[in-house]
Amino acid sequence: MALTTGPRSLVTQRQVRGMTAAALVLAVLTGVIVWFAGSDDRALDEACGGALAADEVRTVLGDSGMDVTSGTEGTFGGDSSDSGSGGSSGSGNSGGSSLAVRCAVTAEGRGRVGVTIAGAPRPRAEHGTGELYTAVPARDTLPVPIGHGWSGLLATDNARRGDRGDGKATAAVLLDCARGGRSLLITVETTLRGATLDDPATRPSFVSTAIATARRADDRWDCGARLGKPVRGVGLPVNADEYEPLLGATGTCATVPTAARSAVSTARETARARAPREICALGARDGAPRYRLDAYYGPYAEDARAQYTRYGGEGVTPADKPAGRLGRSAYWAGADCPDGARRALYLIRADDADGDARARPDLGYERAALAAFAARSAEDHGCAAPVTP
């Protein structure tokens, strides 16, 4: 998903050597702050508005021969962001945080690190113009929580480990700020040549930049969030063939019932942890997909609801009320969360493209599974009891 909040200036460090003072003044006047000069080290240290964890990037990509691009726009604080607190209703108001930061570091032959930092909630004017936040891959594999006290995820879009693209992953860290219902979402896409997610010694490299940048962003924009501990190990995203019996599930599928009519008896799940996205994938005995349960918190809940506002359509949607039914085989629920955060959103949808779950939906089971999933997740996150359909 791309941040779409107005004009951007992404300028390489090589290009900026010829930039004149007049051009710098123009950039500031247009609300875009870009500053590069001198060496790779100087450009790296100033990237992402000075919030990029440069030392971690050097550890991951090496300390020479790097090409740096960076752009910063918008604000996070004062009237612009404080007006977007919006309580916990999830509907928001005309305010919001317009902060949108991007930077990327490429080391030829070694890899690339791309970073986005977005203030949340976004201004309501943006809800109809495009996707609000950088997404984490969550279709073929399930993102795993970073843990260690962080609200974060590690994700990959590689369906099979060992693929040529196995050295690519996305890490996201959400900082819930101390006041005003604001938050910062830091998303880092890392590609490492010759690396693999299968190697537990290498895996922390895919989250280290996100964690360290989150610490710097917390200080840079006076967020005051509760920060986690150092991450020395992280799990693997869950593949499609990693299903287990649903009975006895202890992770994100815990408490979700089985269903004889819908042939639901297996599950793919991740560990229970403080993560802004949670998924429970339900399947038949052989693991064939049946239903998918999703939980969205903070910016991800805001973005999911904004999609219904953006694309419109008939009927009531999650953008309109806390709970209800979507189409032939889907329901949603909502829960108010503490500290003025966006209302959490929970969805159940048929996951077998042309199968029985869509053709002959078991609506009673869908409501029961959603209620169990939402109640467990809301309790883990300290949210109120969900409103269910």
N, C-alpha and C positions, 0 to 999 in steps of 0.2 A: 504494500500500500504506500502511496506517495503522500507526503505532506504537501498540501496545496493551499498556501496562505499568501500568495502574491508573488511579485517578482523576486528572482534569486540571482545571486552572483556567485558562481563557483569558479574560482580562478586558480590556476596552477601556480606553484611557487616559481616555476621558470617564467611564466607570463608576467608575473607581478614585478619582476625586476625592472620592467619598463614603465610601470604605472606612475603617472604624474601626481603631484599633490592635488591638482584640480579634480582628477578622477576620484581620489580618496574622499574629497569633500562631497562630491556628487553621491558617492555610495552612502555616506552617512545621512545626507539629506533625504535620500529615497528610502530610508529605514533599513538598509542592508549594510551590515558591518562586516567588512572583509579586510584583513590586514596580513600581509606577508612581506618579508624582506630578508635579504641576506641568504643564510645557509639553510640546508634541510633541517637542521636542529632547531633553528629559530622558527621556521614555519611549523614544524611539528609541535613545538611547545605552545604555540599560539592557536593551534587548530581547535575547532569547535568552541570558539569563544574563550579559549584557555582552559576548557574543561576536559579535553582529551587527556587520558592517562598516557602520556608520551613514553614513560619508562616501560610500561607494559607492552606498548606497541613495538618498542625497540627489542624487547625480549622475544616477542613473537615473530617479528619480521627481520630482525637484524638492525644494525645501527648505521647503515650507510646505503646510498643509492636509492633513496625513497622519493617518490613523487607525491606531493601533498596538495589537496584541494580542500577548501573550507568556505562555508557561508553561514551567516547568522542574521536572523531578522526577528522582529517582534519583541515583546516585553513579557516579563514574568514578575509581577509585583505592581504595587500601586493600584490605581483605579482599574486598569485594564484587566488584571488578573483577579483582584479581590472581588470584583463584581460578578465573577463567575462561580462563586461558592455554591449557590443554587440549592443548598440543603441536600437532602438525600432523595429527592423525588425522582431524579433521573431525567426530568424534563428540562432542567437548566433554565437559563434566561439569556438576555441579549448580550451579556458580558462573556468573559472567558479569558484564557491566557493565549496570546498570539505567538508565544515563543516557539520558534522553529529553527533548529540548528542542524547542519549537516557537515560532515567532513569525511574524507577518505584518504587512506595512505596505501600506496601501491609500491611494492618492492619487486622489481622484475625478476622472475625466476623463483621467488620465494612465496609470494601471496599478496593478499589484499585485506585490509580492515576498513569497513565502512560503518560510520556511526551516525545515528540520528538521535536528537534530544528534543522532545516535544513537551511543552507545558500543557496541562489539562486542568479543567475542561476547556475545549476549544470554544471560540465565539460561536453563537448560534448561527450566524451568517454563513459559517463554513459547512454546516451540516448538509446543505444541499448542493455543494460544489465538488465533492470528491471524498475519497476515503480519508479519514482523519489521522490515522496513526500507521506506522510501519507494522505490517503483520508478521507473525511468526508462522512458519509452515506447520500445518496441523491437519492435513488430509490423509496422506498415506502412512504417516508415523505420528505418534502422540508425543507432544512435548513433555519433558520431565522437569519437575521443580528443581531449582538450584539448591534450595535448602539453606542450611547454616544461618538461618534468621533472615534471609533475603526473600522478598516477594519477587520471584523471578523464574525464568524458564530457559531451558536449552532445547532447541528444535532443529530438525533437518528435513529437507524435502526429498532425501534419498530413500527410496522404498527398500533398498537392499544395501546392507553394509558390504564393503568390499568393492562397490562400484567405483569407477574412475573419479566420480565427483564426491567420494566419501569424505574428503578433507574440507567440506564446507558445512557451516552450521550458523545458526542465528541464536544469540543470547539476548534476553530482554530482562530489564530490572525496573520495577515500579517503585518509586519513592512517594509515599504518602506524607505530604508536608504537614507541619505541626499546626497550621491554622488555615482557615478559610476554605477548606475542602479542595485545596489545590494539590496537584501531584506533578511529578516529572517522570516521563517514560523514556528510558534509555535503551536503545536497540542497537546491537552490534552484529553485523554480518561479517564473518571471518572465513577466508579461504586460504588454506595452507597447502602448498605444494608438497607432495610426498607424505602427508600426514593422514591419519585415519582416526575416526571417532572410536573405533574398536580398542584403541590403545588407551588404557586408563591413565597412563602417565602423561599422555598428550592431551587428553580431554580437557583438563582445566585451562589449557591455552585458549580454548574457544569461549571461555567465560571470564577470563582474568581481565580483559580490557573493559568489559561491561561493568564488572564490579568496581574496579578502580576509577573508571569514569563516573560512575554513580556517586562515589564518595566526593569527587571533585565537584560534580554538578550540585550536590547537596550544599556544599559550602559556597560555590560560585553564585547560586541564586537564593541563598539564605532559606533553604527549604526546611531544615530542622527535622528531618525524618529520622525514624529509628533505623539504624543501619545494622547490617548483619556482621558475621564474622568472616575471616579469611576462608576461601573455598579451596580445599586441597583435593577434593574429589567430587565427581558429579556422575549421575547415572546416564545410561544410553536412552535416547528416544525409542519408543516401543513400536516394533514392526507389526505388520498385519498378521503374521503367523504366530505371534507371541500371546496366544489366548489361553486362558485357564478356566476351570469351572467357576461359574458365578457364585454358587454356594460357597461361602467361606472367604469371599473377596474381602480384603482388608484395606485397599487403597481407595481410589476415587469411585469405585463401584460398590463400596461397602454399603450394606443395608438395602441395595436395589434387589427386588424380588425376581425370581424366575417366572416363566410363563409357559404352561403346557401348550395352550392354543397357538401362541406365536412362536413356539419352539425356541424360546430364549433360555439358554442354559450355560453359555460361556460368556467371557468378558475379557476385554483388554483394558488395562487400567494402569495408572501411575501411582506413585506414593502420595499419601496425604501430606500436604505441606502448604504453607502460606504462599500460594501462587495466584497470579491474576487471571489465569486461564486453567480450567480443569476439564477433562474429558473422560467419559466412560463409554466404551464401545461395546455394545451387546451383540451376541451372535448365537447361531445355532450350535448344535453339538459338534459339528465339524469346523466351527469358527466362521462360517459364512455370515456376513453382516445382516443384522436385523434392525437395530435401533442405535442411535447415537445420542448421548446426553452431553450437553455443553454447559459450563458455567463461565460467565464473564463478569469480571470485577473492574471497577475504576474506569480507565480510558477504554478498555475493551468493551465494557458494557455500553458506554456512551457511543462508541463507534458502531456496535451492532444495532442499537436502536436507530442511529442516524441513517443507516442503510435503508430502513423502512421509510423514513422521512424522504430520503433522496429519490428512491425509485417508486414511491407511491404504491398504487394498487388499490383494490377494493377491500372493504372490510376493516375491522379493527386490528391493529398490530401492536407489538411491544412498544412502539413509539407513543401509543395512545393510552394504555392502561397497564396495571401491574401484572395481570394474568389473563389468559384466554387461549383460544384455539386458532391455529393457522392452517387453512386449507383442509385437505382430506385427512392427513396424518401428521399432525404436529401440534404441540402445545407449548406454552411458555408460562413461567412464573417469575416473581420478583421478590426481593427482600431489601429492606432498608438497612444500610450499614453505618457504622459509627463515624464520627468526626466529619460529618458533612460529605462523605464520599458519594459518588454516583450510586444509584440503586443497582444492586446486582441483578443479573439476568440469567435465567436458566431455561434451556430449550431441550425438548426431545423431538427427534425427527426420524422417520423411517430411513434406513440406511442401505436397503437393498433396492437398487435402481428400479427394477421391474418385478420385484418379488411379491410374496404374500403380504408382507408388512404394509406395502403401499396399496395393493389391490384389495385386501380385506383387513383393514386396520383393526387392531384390538384396542379400542379407545379406552376401555376400562383399565387395561394394563398400562397403557401409555400414561394415564393420569397417575396411577399408583407408583410407577417407576420414577416419574418426574418428581412427585411429592417426596419420595424417599431420598432421591439424589439431592434435591434442593435443600431439604432439611438438614442432611448431614453436612453439606458444603457450607451452608449459612452458619451453622453452629461452629464449624472449624474456623470460620473467618470472623466470628464475633458479631454476626449480623442478626437482625431480628428474625422471628419465624417467618418463612416465606408466605406470600399470598399465592395460592395455587388455583388452577381452574376447576 
